[in-house]
Amino acid sequence: MSRVGGAAQIKAMRQVAGRLRLDLAQYRSLAAFAQFGTSDLDANTRNQIETGQRMTEILKQGQYQPLPVEEQVAILWAATNGFLADVAVEQVRSFEQQYLEHMRTAHVDLLQRIAQEKAVSDELAADLRRATENFKAGSRFASRPVAANTAGTTAVAAR
């Protein structure tokens, strides 16, 4: 095992991984508590657990299918900036595949900028936001309207 850790990562990866670490830490602590049943959990706690589940799915890669670091940064950026919040956990892998294919074809320039700049500047983040919103608007992952449920919390309306 290497002791180099984060020092070996490009700055862009460290930027997106910081939020990811926090989300996963919250998820692990809540998941341990929630294993005894989720019916009594408030909406915020359920949301944090689902966010952690989505982040865990994003971190999975197929065997012998490594992703270039710029693609890893792009999908982690989308995930940590809330673009998967309305994607069902079981659809996260499909979202990732389609999102990365969209980035490879329609926004290859952004992936090249991540690889060259090795950091996510404010300008690059704005461009990633536009590209991700563009992808979601034209895909089956378009944001679903939020409706109030009978418990007084908000829930994503079913399609």
N, C-alpha and C positions, 0 to 999 in steps of 0.2 A: 504494500500500500504506500502511496506517495504522500509525502508531507507537504508538497507544493500547494495543493488545494486550489483555492480561488486565485492565487497569484498566476497560475498557468492559464487561466481563462482570459478571453478578451474582455475589455471593459463592457461591451454591450451585453455579454452574458452575465456579468456581475450585476449590471443594472437591472435586468429582468429577473434574475435569480433572487435578489434581495426580498422582493415582495412575495415571491414563490415560497421562500423559506418561512416567512411569517404565516402565510395562508396554510401551509402544511403543518406547522407547529400547532396552530389553533385547531385544525382538523383532527390531529392525533389526540389532543387532550379532550376535545368534545366527543370524538368517536368512542373513546374508552368509557366516558360517562354515559353516552347514548346507547351503548350496546344492550342495555337493559330495557329498551323500548323508546320509540321516538314519538309516540302519540302525545306525551305530555310536554314535549319541547316547544318552545315559542318559535315563531317564524324566523327570527334572526338566527337562532341556534341551528335550526334546520337548514337555513340558507348557508351558514358557514360550513356545515357538514357536507352539503352538496357541492359547494365550491371546492372543498378539499378532495372530494371524489373526482371532480372534473380535472383538477390539477394532477391527481395521481394517474388518471387516464392519459393526459397529455404527455406525461413522462415515459410512458411505455413506448418502446420501439420494437419492431419486428426483428427477429433474429437475423443477423447478417444484413440488416438494412439500416445502417447508420445514416443520419441526416447531416448534411453540411451545417456548420455552425450558424450560418446566416439564416437558414430555414428554422433551426432550433430557436434562435433569437426571435424570429418573426412570430412563430406560433406561441411561444411563451409570452411575448409582448401582448398578443391578442388575448391570451388567457388571463394574464394578470391585470389587464385593463378592462375587464368585465365583458368582453365580447362573447364569452361562452355562458354567461349567466342565464340565458334563456334556452340553452341547448340541453336537452335531456342527457343525463350521464351516459346512457347506453348509446347515444349518438355522437359522443365526443370524438371517437376515432374517425368516424365518417366525416365529421366537420373538419378535422385536421387534414385528412387526405385531400378533400376538395379545396380547402383553403390554400394548402401548399401548392396544389396544381394551379390554382388561380394565380398565386404569386409567381410561380415559375413561368407562366405564359403571359399574363397581363401586366405584371409588375417586376419583371426581372431586373429592372434598373434599381429598385429598392433593395433587392437581395444583394446586388453588386455593391451598392453603397454601404450596406451593413458589413460586407466582407472587407471593403476597402477602408472605411472609416473606423471600424472596430469599436464603435460607440453609437449610442442612440441619442443624437442631439435633439433639441426641441423641434427643429425643422424636420428631421427624419421621423420623429414621433408623430408629427402632424401628418406627414405623408403616409405613414403606416395606418394612422387612424382613418384617413380618407380611403385608402385601399381596402381596409378591412370593412368599413361601412359599405363600400361599393360591392364587395363580395357578398356580404350578408343581404343587401337589398336585392341582389339578383339570384339568390339561391333559395333553397328550401329552408334555410336557416334564418330567413328574415325574421326580425324581431316580432314576437307575438304580442298582441295587446294584453295589458295587465288588467285583470278584473278583480273586484272585491269578492271574497267568498263569504259564506255565512258566519264564519268565526271572527270576521272583522279584520283579518289579515289579507294581504294581497296575494294573489296566485296568478300564474301565467295561464291565460285562457287556452283551452285545448283547440287544436286545429281540426 
